[in-house]
Amino acid sequence: MAADQASSGRTPGTAAGPGGTAATGRLAGVAPEPGVRKPDPLLVMDQVTRSFGGITAVRVGHLEVQRGTITALIGPNGAGKTTLFNVVSGFDRAAGGRWWFDGHPLTGRPAHRVARRGLVRTFQLTRTLARLTVLENLKLAATGQRGERLLPALLPPLWRGQERQIEERADEMLERFRLGPLRDDHAGTLSGGQRKLLELARALMARPVMVLLDEPVAGVNPALTQSLLGHITELRDEGLTVCFVEHDMDVVMGISDWVAVMADGRLVAEGPPHTIGRNPAVVDAYLGRRHDEPEATEEE
Amino acid sequence: MDISVIVSDALRSGIGPIAAVYALAAMGLNLHFGYTGLLNFGQVGFMLVGGYGLAVTVATWGGPLWLGILAGLASAVVLALLLGLPTLRLRADYLAITTIAAGETLRLFYRSSWAEPVTGGVFGLQRFANEFYALSPIPRGTYGVWLVRFSARDLWVLTVGWTLVAVTGVLLALLVRSPWGRVVRAIREDETAARSLGKNVYACKMQSLVIGGVIGAAAGMLQAIQVQSVNPDSFDPAVTFFLYTLLVLGGAGRILGPVVGSVLFWFVLTFLDSALRQAIDAGYVSPELISTSEVGAVRFALVGLALILLVTFRPQGILGSRKEMLLSGR
């Protein structure tokens, strides 16, 4: 199915429309080289390293994510994409390096503080809260809830008003992601695709400035994939910054405004999606180095 | 064989002070295990520090009852912090290992001869609850309906005990239905997801551990008051396992689960005990098969059998939902 679309030239994100051009416009004139400075970076990583035993899983020299764009992070398995996500989102400890979000240093901040700053992530394997209802999953994600503090929790009048507002927002979110009929079902009864939708909706309930999506459409059927991608581009057009890891090239080419390529823990290439496939470093990363070409071997 | 004696024994046990003590302790455990997903295998340790906090303050140092109660509750807070600070950042298993060891260590510590001047060592402490019984508004005599009769003393303890259970139940219901409770249940389901949504998982787990521990300490104090004595060996690890038994029996993650579980547990246990004794006395069961002195062990074997059947056919407990239990996040 995906291959059909690619051959007919109708990639999934063409439905994004004029928003796509506006977002790519912000990156016009940015040189397609790894570590390049962006005009308005939201997330900046510098010299981030992470090693497991003797293996260095991540050593990214410099990477900036432009505000208001969809940036894809691609690379072969084991390139360190998820590890980089984990480090930046506070779920893993870096061996070195620093990173900033919206001008604030995030280096070494615990995961919940990163999320409260507005950088919210999702997971490759969905983490829905099975024995909470779909609605509860969404309401949980709202930030700054008074009733989450222990003593006010005992006095419902202190938080009931806020709870009502949160529920209204949650219902809007259910509407938007067409999860309405599942509102009161336990999240554990949802299908894989519905869980992906729920996770995205839940991340948005936290009112993020930027989301890190780890394989948002992996294992999702083509129809639901289209709907998820539609949601993602729509969110970008509303001002959300998106960075996602994905293996499906049609998805990457279709919706991203910028692509960053990792291999062996390093950032090997960056650029707009249409140029990235021609980049020799990317070809090397995916297919292995070509020894018959002298320029390719010189880089090391 | 007198059926009315058996029923009377069983009913008195099922609604008596000891059932209230276990219900209360299990409510604390329910907050840990049923709502937060914390594997606390040392709830008896919280009961111990509660009971001893009261007994030592009053019997050893001559303090008033209210100060003893405060000391008991404060001990539970300290114990929860000591247990939680190093383990709650780690995987769930570490809390389980630490708590089971801590419960047993505390028992051995309180019974050691080194601690004897304060804790009474193996002899424990006695007669520290006179002030509590002096508060009783119930005149001497026995009270009851039908087969169930209690002395004025027991009636006072069980009234206070079940009142405490009711108040704790209301407070816990308020807590778990609040946004705080939602965070706590989210932690039970998947703490990584909760962290990714900006929840301070560590702080919430610590709060849960402290509250559940304090409830356990209140149960320990009630138990100490009921028998007017504390002895380290009445706080052995088996108590925690009975608490888990009745929690699973009633339904973990349900406010009334521990209450139903405790009443039923003590009813069935005493029913079996009394029925076996009656049957042996009446000659229905040959004393060569089971002697009266072996009844205590046999009834637990039967309770064990009942539990195996329960876990096989109704793993969610009496109040739980099977559908909900079988759900998983992945």
Boltz contact constraints between the chains, C-beta under 6 A:
constraints:
  - contact:
      token1: [A, 111]
      token2: [B, 195]
      max_distance: 6.0
  - contact:
      token1: [A, 112]
      token2: [B, 195]
      max_distance: 6.0
  - contact:
      token1: [A, 112]
      token2: [B, 198]
      max_distance: 6.0
  - contact:
      token1: [A, 112]
      token2: [B, 199]
      max_distance: 6.0
  - contact:
      token1: [A, 112]
      token2: [B, 200]
      max_distance: 6.0
  - contact:
      token1: [A, 115]
      token2: [B, 196]
      max_distance: 6.0
  - contact:
      token1: [A, 115]
      token2: [B, 197]
      max_distance: 6.0
  - contact:
      token1: [A, 115]
      token2: [B, 198]
      max_distance: 6.0
  - contact:
      token1: [A, 116]
      token2: [B, 198]
      max_distance: 6.0
  - contact:
      token1: [A, 121]
      token2: [B, 196]
      max_distance: 6.0
  - contact:
      token1: [A, 127]
      token2: [B, 190]
      max_distance: 6.0
  - contact:
      token1: [A, 127]
      token2: [B, 193]
      max_distance: 6.0
  - contact:
      token1: [A, 128]
      token2: [B, 329]
      max_distance: 6.0
  - contact:
      token1: [A, 129]
      token2: [B, 186]
      max_distance: 6.0
  - contact:
      token1: [A, 129]
      token2: [B, 189]
      max_distance: 6.0
  - contact:
      token1: [A, 129]
      token2: [B, 190]
      max_distance: 6.0
  - contact:
      token1: [A, 130]
      token2: [B, 189]
      max_distance: 6.0
  - contact:
      token1: [A, 130]
      token2: [B, 327]
      max_distance: 6.0
  - contact:
      token1: [A, 130]
      token2: [B, 328]
      max_distance: 6.0
  - contact:
      token1: [A, 130]
      token2: [B, 329]
      max_distance: 6.0
  - contact:
      token1: [A, 131]
      token2: [B, 189]
      max_distance: 6.0
  - contact:
      token1: [A, 131]
      token2: [B, 324]
      max_distance: 6.0
  - contact:
      token1: [A, 131]
      token2: [B, 327]
      max_distance: 6.0
  - contact:
      token1: [A, 140]
      token2: [B, 182]
      max_distance: 6.0
  - contact:
      token1: [A, 140]
      token2: [B, 186]
      max_distance: 6.0
  - contact:
      token1: [A, 141]
      token2: [B, 197]
      max_distance: 6.0
  - contact:
      token1: [A, 143]
      token2: [B, 198]
      max_distance: 6.0
  - contact:
      token1: [A, 145]
      token2: [B, 179]
      max_distance: 6.0
  - contact:
      token1: [A, 147]
      token2: [B, 178]
      max_distance: 6.0
  - contact:
      token1: [A, 147]
      token2: [B, 179]
      max_distance: 6.0
  - contact:
      token1: [A, 148]
      token2: [B, 179]
      max_distance: 6.0
  - contact:
      token1: [A, 148]
      token2: [B, 180]
      max_distance: 6.0
  - contact:
      token1: [A, 148]
      token2: [B, 183]
      max_distance: 6.0
  - contact:
      token1: [A, 150]
      token2: [B, 180]
      max_distance: 6.0
  - contact:
      token1: [A, 150]
      token2: [B, 207]
      max_distance: 6.0
  - contact:
      token1: [A, 153]
      token2: [B, 175]
      max_distance: 6.0
  - contact:
      token1: [A, 153]
      token2: [B, 178]
      max_distance: 6.0
  - contact:
      token1: [A, 153]
      token2: [B, 180]
      max_distance: 6.0
  - contact:
      token1: [A, 154]
      token2: [B, 174]
      max_distance: 6.0
  - contact:
      token1: [A, 186]
      token2: [B, 327]
      max_distance: 6.0
  - contact:
      token1: [A, 188]
      token2: [B, 327]
      max_distance: 6.0
  - contact:
      token1: [A, 188]
      token2: [B, 328]
      max_distance: 6.0
  - contact:
      token1: [A, 206]
      token2: [B, 197]
      max_distance: 6.0
  - contact:
      token1: [A, 206]
      token2: [B, 198]
      max_distance: 6.0
